[in-house]
Amino acid sequence: MIYSGTCEVDGDRFTAIVTIKRHSERHASVFGADNLTLKLEGTCPGKIGKYVGTAERVPGVVLEGTLILSEERPTKC
């Protein structure tokens, strides 16, 4: 699958629109459909964000997730 999109942030709330397209035959997507648009809405008050995602093309299917900011640790010389 190929994922691309945009994100808007307002304080600790965010909205993202993600386009999902199939590039090769393999596993089914979690939505059971290919080539759709996913809307994510969530909050990220710190380094951990939570979101809920829906796609108009597959009503009733909800994707919930957690995003965790990962940071590289500085290397010692």
LINJO-V469734 format. One line per field, one symbol per residue. ss: DSSP state (H for helix, E for strand, - for the rest). psi: psi as a letter, one per 40 degrees, with the letter a starting at -180 (. if undefined). Layout:
# LINJO-V469734
ss = ???
psi = ???
This chain:
# LINJO-V469734
ss = -EEEEEEEEE--EEEEEEEEE--------------EEEEEEEE----EEEEEEE-HHH---EEEEEEE---------
psi = ihhiaihhhgbeiihihhhhiheihbiiieeeiigihhhhhaigebehiiihiihddgiehhhiihhhhhhhhhih.
